[in-house]
Amino acid sequence: MKQAPRFAWWGVHSRFALWVAVAVFVCDHALKTWVLFGLGLPQRGQVPLLPFLDFVMVWNRGISYGLLQQHGDLGRWLLTALGLGASMLLWLWIAHTRSRQVAFAVALIVGGALANVLDRVLYGAVADFVRLFWGEWSWYVFNLADAAIVAGVLLLLYDSVAAGRDDETRGS
């Protein structure tokens, strides 16, 4: 009996990954909404939280770490399209992976990327506000979506290294 073809955009772990991506997206948007409108961070400028953590308002018109800063509408919409396109390609990875861990990691990246895309659409830039520092040293200002993207990438790196170790122990 011939099996029906599997839809290319939906796979074994797609439902799980969708929940993860939506959770990242919603949590990031809710936190940004609170920071922007509840806390009023754009008007306050800086809110000290802990000896190593502040909220500081930064509008990022580029990509990670402020690279490719765009000040016009063309750049804004090109980066929006890039984020949407990358998210679609990453979703195909989710649809075709058999690994729940890989699906989780990629879903973190997709949720974070789409959350930052929403910022570009709504505000013309990504709202970054989390500042980690120690003394004079300060890390880049980021947001929850950025943290999810970094966590997803680190999980993929871990999975890649762990898979390589498994291959070596099996003699492959």
Secondary structure, 3 states (H helix, E strand, C coil): CCCCCCCCCCCCCHHHHHHHHHHHHHHHHHHHHHHHHHCCHHHHCEEEEECCEEEEEEEECCCHHHCCCCCCHHHHHHHHHHHHHHHHHHHHHHHHCCCHHHHHHHHHHHHHHHHHHHHHHHHCCEEEEEEEEECCEECCCECHHHHHHHHHHHHHHHHHHHHHHHHHHHCC
